[in-house]
Amino acid sequence: MRSGLILSLLAGALALQLAGCSDADQAGQQQQQQAPQVGFITVKAKSTTLSRELPGRTTAHQIAEVRPQVSGVIEKRLFEEGQKVEAGQPLYKIDSRTYQATVASARAELARAQATLNSNTLRVERFKTLLERRSVSQQEYDEAKAALDENKAAVAAARANLQSAQINLDYATIEAPISGRIGRSTVTAGALVTANQANALATIRQLDPIYVDLTQSSIELRRLRQAMEAGELQQVSDDEARITLILEDGSEYNKPGALQFSEYAVDESTGSVTLRALFPNPDGDLLPGMFVRGRLPEGQREDAILVPQKGITRDPTGQASAMLIADDNTVKKVNVVTERAVGSQWLIASGLQDGDRLIVDGLQKIQPGIPVSPVDTEQQAQPSQAPAAQGGDQGAAQ
């Protein structure tokens, strides 16, 4: 009886131990099954060309406002509005009859002065011969010589008057001062215009090439120079120094530009510095006054760490942090310092190192210290293998 009782007790204890082990195994399996799945990327340090997008506006390469330089009535317009004109091309014709008459009068006055000059020149030559023979007095010769000098001055004045009259006659035909695209005309035939009037008759703009005036904060410009001096940024090559233009609809302009100069004064009202870039515009896609953005390369950063913005979070105080996967597949929280945004990524100044596994998906399901099931999102994004190869691998695995 006692031996049977003892055997029963031993059997019960063994059953309890086996049940406990089974429960522990099941709990471990459940814990592994309950570990949330998170997507991560491997942080990589690499050489990167940093650039900054600056706002700006397009400006015509040259602008000329056409105004009359003589007064008169417009006889005809000699161009089509909106068309391209060449320098020296006639644009307007002013009634020139009065200016033609003035030219004719000035030419006649010059001829009269020259005739008088010729006569007095011969008179002085005769007086000079008579003076040697003492047939005329010295005073008579001096008076003839003075009259000759007056005649020479009169000829010069008449020649200048003729030249001025000819210039006014030429101004009666208003020509294009520069080559470019001409806008609308503000006057029609029959309109009375005056010399140097305030209102322009038309405006010509040279659009190829075209300027883009960009504005950059003086503080950012100072930081850029300090980074260059400290060796944090390296000068980019000539091929990488080209400026890319972002149009109003977000598309990129298909031709690169070059930086022309940087203003040496800060705008007191905005605290910014103006940078001027030059872009080719053979097709006339860029028009003056367009709002654009210029992507300007600043320098080459060695060992730069760029991570997706969705992998960085901030607390109410503004402190940035990142969730990493430790070697034992548990979550580790680290504080980071972001320097600037580069597209959809953050440039990390400190807090992350090359090789860290940064969690970018599933952040809402985790907290520091818990185990996770990591999935490499970069490998998932790679192109899948051919179906035949996949079938062979699955068959081998089975």
Secondary structure, 3 states (H helix, E strand, C coil): CHHHHHHHHHHHHHHHHHHHHHHHHHHHHHHHHHCCEEEEEECCEEEEEEEEEEEEEEEEEEEEEECCCCCEEEEEECCCCCCEECCCCEEEEECCHHHHHHHHHHHHHHHHHHHHHHHHHHHHHHHHHHHHCCCCCHHHHHHHHHHHHHHHHHHHHHHHHHHHHHHHHHHCEEECCCCEEECCCCCCCCCEECCCCCCCCEEEEEEEEEEEEEEEEHHHHHHHHHHHHHCCCECCCCCCCCEEEECCCCCECCCCEEEEEECCCCCCCCCEEEEEEEECCCCCCCCCCCEEEEEEEEEEEEEEEEEEHHHEEECCCCCEEEEEECCCCEEEEEEEEEEEEECCEEEEEECCCCCCEEEEECHHHCCCCCECEEEEHHHHHCCCCCHHHHHHHHHHHC
